[in-house]
Amino acid sequence: MSVPMALEGIRILDLSRLLPGPYCSMVLSDLGAEVIKIEEVSTRGAMGRDILTPPNAPPEEELVHNAYNPLARNKKSIAINLKEGAGREIFGKLVLTADVVLEAYRPETLARLGVDYQTMAELNPRIIYCSISGYGQDGPYRDLPGHDANYAAVAGATSITSDDHGNPVGTTFPVVDLTSGLMAAIGILSALRARETTGRGQYVDIGMLDSAMQMVITYVSRYLRDGRVPLRSEPSLRVVQTADGKYLSTQNVESYFWERFCKTIGRPDLIALRTAGREQRRRAYATAREVLATKTRDEWFELLSAADTCSAPVLEIDEVVENPQVQHREMILTFDHPTEGKVRQIGLPIKLSDTPGRFRDFAPLLGQHTNEILKELGLSGEAIDRLHRDGVVKIATDGTSETMPSNGRPARG
């Protein structure tokens, strides 16, 4: 008997695409929720079904992308045309069976289709309906389009990162997207917990700008307290180039860590300079950089970690996946895929002792579970075929929807 998972019995209808929504539902599906991707019968282009599934991929390429796509793992796919009345009727029937609806369209988009929270709550008062949007469901920016970098810019996150010349720069990884996905997951879990007390569902409004504001909480709080805008191009040793052209990260904030760091690099004279003023701190860091440039990244990491300082190698992605700590924590897992052999995916960061999450299924083909889900709703094979012919639903047609085993088994060694 398999160990139960924390969110078993929770059904989520996921209308989202790109990254924030799929990441949210990935976290919840990894923990046991049944996630049904409500997808379009034909691609709208752009970024595809999610950010790891390209639009209009040939079948053989789709299998490869699905094998390595953690955003859609453990999920089912039903393709419905919500612009058709029959499609909306199917969605309404699914809402009656569901606990959560997740969507990431621009505000009012789903209201125009008649599948918004108010309409769905009339069908199922226990439904929890989570919307992820750029600026939230109200306010003067509500209808503006945007992406990760735009929300970081408005939140002030971009203004506090800079190059050596003090010019603001943005992060290259989608930190606002991921933060928003986590906020959505927390909101959904909170609403599920509240429902146990009230018996009612509720609306969860996640604005990506609001989520980005959480990333600058310390900077905003200091400004509100002191009235000082943070300076860019503050001297630091967060990333330092070493003798082999690689990079080391150090951030010894506490005085005792800083003292150990200075002694380990052979410059105890720098200890007092960090608290002597901005220019003295800049001089201390410049000197430390010169010293760190005399050995390789791994040589310094060995020395500095042995001295119990806050230092780490800046790893390239190929180094990350082979890193012993990453491997030990099972953050890279290997699975047997039915057509692609052994494939690796990123692991689960939430480690629960009694109800652990786990990998159950590879990402589905578009419409792979349409037949299964519609039959569960009571539709006959003839009715399903008619809906397919009319373009109301899409069924995977390459034979894999019924014959391809979707379960991946962990492959050790």
C-alpha positions in Angstrom: 0.0 0.0 0.0 1.4 3.4 -1.0 1.8 6.1 1.6 -1.0 8.7 1.3 -0.2 12.2 0.1 -1.2 15.4 1.9 -3.6 16.7 -0.8 -5.1 13.5 -1.9 -8.8 13.9 -2.7 -8.5 17.6 -3.8 -9.4 18.2 -7.4 -8.1 21.3 -9.2 -9.2 22.6 -12.6 -6.2 24.5 -14.0 -7.0 26.9 -16.8 -3.6 28.6 -16.6 -0.6 28.7 -19.1 2.9 29.9 -19.2 4.6 29.7 -15.7 3.0 31.2 -12.6 -0.2 29.1 -12.7 1.4 25.8 -13.9 4.1 26.2 -11.3 1.4 26.7 -8.6 -0.5 23.6 -9.7 2.7 21.6 -10.0 3.5 22.2 -6.4 0.0 21.1 -5.4 0.0 18.1 -7.7 3.3 17.0 -6.3 1.7 16.9 -2.9 -1.2 14.7 -4.1 -3.9 17.0 -5.6 -5.6 15.8 -8.8 -4.9 18.5 -11.3 -6.9 18.6 -14.5 -5.4 20.9 -17.1 -8.3 22.6 -18.9 -6.7 23.3 -22.3 -7.7 24.8 -25.6 -8.5 22.6 -28.5 -6.0 24.4 -30.7 -3.0 26.4 -29.7 -3.0 30.2 -29.6 0.7 30.2 -30.4 2.9 32.4 -28.2 4.5 30.2 -25.5 2.5 27.1 -25.9 0.6 25.1 -23.3 3.1 26.2 -20.6 6.6 27.7 -20.8 8.2 24.2 -21.3 5.8 23.0 -24.0 6.3 24.7 -27.4 3.3 25.5 -29.6 2.6 23.2 -32.5 5.3 20.7 -31.7 5.3 17.5 -33.9 4.2 14.4 -32.0 7.7 13.0 -31.6 8.9 16.3 -30.2 6.0 16.6 -27.9 6.8 13.3 -26.3 10.4 14.5 -25.6 9.2 17.9 -24.2 6.6 16.1 -22.0 9.2 13.7 -20.7 11.3 16.5 -19.3 8.4 18.9 -18.3 8.0 19.1 -14.5 5.4 21.9 -14.8 2.8 19.4 -16.2 3.8 16.3 -14.4 1.2 14.4 -12.3 -1.6 16.2 -14.2 -4.4 15.2 -16.6 -5.3 17.1 -19.8 -8.8 17.7 -21.2 -9.1 20.1 -24.2 -12.4 22.1 -24.2 -13.5 25.0 -26.4 -15.0 27.3 -23.8 -16.2 29.6 -26.5 -18.9 27.0 -27.3 -21.9 26.6 -25.1 -21.4 22.8 -25.0 -17.8 23.4 -23.8 -18.9 25.7 -21.0 -21.5 23.1 -20.0 -18.8 20.5 -19.7 -16.7 22.9 -17.6 -19.7 23.6 -15.4 -20.1 19.9 -14.8 -16.4 19.6 -13.9 -16.8 22.5 -11.4 -19.4 20.5 -9.6 -16.8 17.8 -9.0 -13.9 20.1 -8.1 -12.5 21.9 -5.1 -10.4 24.6 -6.9 -10.4 26.5 -10.2 -7.1 28.1 -11.1 -6.7 30.7 -13.9 -4.2 33.3 -15.0 -6.1 35.3 -17.7 -6.3 39.1 -17.7 -9.2 40.4 -15.6 -12.7 40.0 -16.9 -11.6 37.6 -19.7 -13.4 34.6 -18.1 -16.4 36.7 -17.1 -17.0 37.4 -20.8 -17.0 33.6 -21.3 -19.4 33.1 -18.4 -17.0 30.9 -16.4 -15.9 33.5 -13.8 -16.0 33.0 -10.0 -19.5 34.5 -9.4 -21.0 32.2 -12.0 -19.1 29.1 -10.9 -19.8 29.8 -7.2 -23.5 29.7 -8.0 -23.0 26.2 -9.3 -20.8 25.1 -6.5 -20.7 27.3 -3.4 -17.7 25.3 -2.1 -15.5 26.1 -5.0 -12.3 28.0 -4.4 -11.4 30.1 -7.4 -7.9 31.5 -7.7 -7.0 34.2 -10.2 -3.3 35.1 -10.9 -3.0 38.4 -12.9 -0.3 41.0 -13.4 -1.6 43.8 -11.2 -4.6 42.1 -9.5 -8.3 42.4 -10.2 -8.6 46.1 -9.5 -6.6 49.3 -9.5 -5.4 51.7 -12.2 -2.9 49.2 -13.6 -5.4 46.3 -13.7 -5.7 46.1 -17.5 -2.1 46.6 -18.4 -0.3 43.6 -20.0 3.0 42.6 -18.5 5.6 39.9 -17.7 8.0 39.1 -14.9 10.4 42.0 -15.6 7.6 44.6 -15.7 6.2 43.6 -12.3 9.7 43.5 -10.7 10.3 47.0 -12.1 7.1 48.5 -10.6 7.8 46.8 -7.3 11.2 48.4 -6.9 13.1 45.1 -7.2 14.9 46.2 -10.3 15.9 49.5 -8.8 17.9 47.9 -6.0 20.0 45.6 -8.3 22.8 47.2 -10.3 25.9 46.7 -12.3 29.3 48.1 -11.2 28.3 51.5 -12.5 25.1 51.8 -10.6 22.8 51.1 -13.5 19.7 49.1 -12.5 19.5 45.6 -13.9 16.9 42.9 -13.6 17.3 39.2 -12.8 17.3 36.8 -15.7 15.3 34.1 -14.0 11.5 34.6 -13.5 11.5 35.2 -9.8 8.2 37.1 -9.8 6.5 34.3 -11.8 7.7 31.7 -9.3 6.9 33.9 -6.2 3.4 34.5 -7.6 2.9 30.8 -8.1 3.9 30.1 -4.5 1.6 32.8 -3.3 -1.2 31.3 -5.2 -0.5 27.9 -3.7 -0.5 29.4 -0.2 -3.8 31.2 -1.0 -5.4 28.1 -2.2 -4.3 26.0 0.8 -5.5 28.8 3.1 -8.9 28.9 1.5 -9.2 25.1 1.7 -8.4 25.2 5.4 -11.0 28.0 5.9 -13.6 26.0 4.0 -13.3 23.3 6.7 -14.7 25.9 9.2 -17.1 27.9 7.0 -18.3 25.2 4.5 -17.9 27.8 1.8 -15.4 28.5 -0.9 -14.0 31.9 -1.7 -12.2 34.0 -4.3 -8.3 34.2 -4.2 -6.9 37.3 -6.0 -3.2 37.0 -6.6 -1.5 40.1 -8.2 2.0 39.5 -9.5 3.0 43.1 -8.5 1.7 42.3 -5.0 3.9 39.2 -4.9 6.9 41.1 -6.2 6.4 43.5 -3.3 7.1 40.7 -0.9 10.6 40.3 -2.4 11.5 43.9 -1.4 9.9 43.7 2.0 13.1 44.6 3.9 13.9 47.5 1.6 10.4 49.0 1.7 10.2 48.5 5.5 13.5 50.3 6.0 12.4 53.2 3.8 9.1 53.5 5.7 11.1 53.6 8.9 14.0 55.9 7.9 12.8 57.6 4.7 16.0 56.7 2.9 16.0 55.3 -0.7 18.5 52.4 -1.0 21.7 53.2 -2.8 22.6 51.2 -5.9 26.1 49.9 -6.5 26.7 49.3 -2.8 30.1 47.4 -2.5 29.7 43.7 -1.8 31.4 40.4 -2.2 28.3 38.5 -3.3 29.9 37.4 -6.5 33.7 37.4 -7.0 35.8 36.1 -9.9 38.6 33.7 -9.0 41.8 32.7 -10.6 40.3 30.1 -12.9 37.7 32.5 -14.4 34.9 31.0 -12.3 33.0 32.8 -9.5 32.6 32.5 -5.8 29.8 33.9 -3.6 30.5 35.2 -0.1 28.1 37.0 2.2 29.5 37.1 5.7 27.0 39.5 7.3 27.6 38.6 10.9 30.8 40.1 12.5 32.1 36.7 13.5 31.7 35.3 10.0 33.5 38.4 8.6 36.4 38.0 11.0 36.8 34.3 10.0 36.7 35.3 6.4 39.3 38.0 6.7 41.6 35.7 8.7 41.2 32.8 6.2 42.2 35.0 3.2 45.2 36.3 5.2 44.0 39.8 5.7 42.9 40.4 9.3 43.6 44.1 8.7 40.3 44.3 6.8 38.1 43.3 9.8 37.7 46.8 11.1 37.2 48.5 7.7 33.8 47.1 7.1 32.2 49.3 9.8 34.4 52.3 9.2 32.3 53.9 6.5 31.2 53.3 2.9 34.5 54.2 1.3 36.5 52.1 3.8 34.1 49.2 3.2 34.6 49.6 -0.6 38.4 49.5 -0.1 38.2 46.4 2.0 36.0 44.6 -0.5 38.3 45.7 -3.4 41.3 44.2 -1.5 39.4 41.0 -0.8 38.6 40.7 -4.5 42.3 40.9 -5.3 43.1 38.2 -2.8 40.3 35.9 -4.0 41.7 36.3 -7.6 44.8 34.4 -6.5 43.2 30.9 -6.1 40.6 28.9 -8.0 36.9 28.9 -7.0 37.0 25.4 -5.6 40.3 26.0 -3.7 38.7 29.0 -2.0 35.5 27.2 -1.3 37.4 24.4 0.4 39.3 26.8 2.6 36.4 29.1 3.4 33.9 26.4 4.1 36.4 24.6 6.4 36.8 27.9 8.3 33.0 28.1 8.8 32.2 31.1 6.7 29.2 31.9 4.5 30.8 31.1 1.1 29.7 29.0 -1.9 30.7 28.3 -5.4 28.7 30.0 -8.2 27.7 26.9 -10.1 26.7 26.6 -13.8 23.6 24.7 -14.5 25.5 21.6 -15.6 27.3 21.7 -12.3 24.1 22.2 -10.3 22.5 18.9 -11.4 25.6 16.9 -10.4 26.2 18.7 -7.1 26.4 16.3 -4.2 24.1 18.3 -2.0 21.5 18.6 -4.7 21.8 14.9 -5.4 21.6 14.0 -1.7 18.4 16.0 -1.3 16.9 14.3 -4.3 16.4 17.6 -6.1 17.3 15.8 -9.4 15.4 12.6 -9.9 15.6 9.9 -12.7 12.6 8.2 -14.1 11.9 5.5 -16.7 9.9 7.0 -19.5 7.9 4.6 -21.8 9.5 6.1 -25.0 12.4 8.3 -24.0 14.2 5.9 -21.7 15.7 7.3 -18.5 14.9 11.0 -18.1 15.8 13.4 -15.3 13.5 16.0 -13.7 13.9 18.5 -10.9 12.8 17.1 -7.5 10.3 18.1 -4.8 11.5 20.8 -2.4 8.8 20.2 0.3 9.9 17.2 2.4 7.0 15.8 4.5 7.8 13.0 7.0 4.4 11.3 7.0 2.6 12.3 3.8 5.4 12.9 1.3 4.7 14.1 -2.2 5.9 12.1 -5.1 6.2 11.9 -8.9 3.3 9.9 -10.4 2.9 10.7 -14.0 4.7 12.4 -16.9 3.2 15.5 -18.5 0.1 14.6 -20.6 -0.4 15.0 -24.3 -3.0 17.6 -25.2 -6.4 16.0 -24.7 -4.9 12.8 -23.4 -7.6 12.4 -20.7 -10.5 13.9 -22.5 -12.2 10.6 -23.0 -11.6 9.4 -19.5 -12.9 12.6 -17.8 -16.0 13.0 -20.1 -17.0 9.3 -19.4 -16.6 10.0 -15.7 -19.1 12.9 -16.2 -21.5 10.4 -17.7 -21.2 11.2 -21.4 -21.5 8.3 -23.8 -18.9 7.4 -26.4 -21.3 8.6 -29.1 -21.7 11.9 -27.4 -18.0 12.3 -26.9 -17.3 11.5 -30.6 -19.9 14.1 -31.6 -18.3 16.8 -29.4 -14.9 15.9 -30.9 -16.2 16.2 -34.5 -17.8 19.6 -33.7 -14.6 21.0 -32.3 -16.0 21.3 -28.7 -13.3 19.0 -27.3 -10.0 17.5 -28.5 -8.9 14.0 -28.0 -5.3 12.9 -28.4 -5.3 11.2 -31.8 -1.9 9.5 -32.2 -2.9 6.4 -30.2 -1.0 7.4 -27.1 -4.0 8.7 -25.2 -5.2 5.2 -24.5 -2.0 3.0 -24.9 0.9 5.1 -23.6 1.6 4.3 -20.0 1.8 7.6 -18.2 3.3 6.4 -14.9 7.0 7.0 -14.5 8.9 4.8 -12.1 11.9 6.1 -10.3 15.1 4.7 -11.8 17.9 4.5 -9.2 21.6 4.3 -10.1 
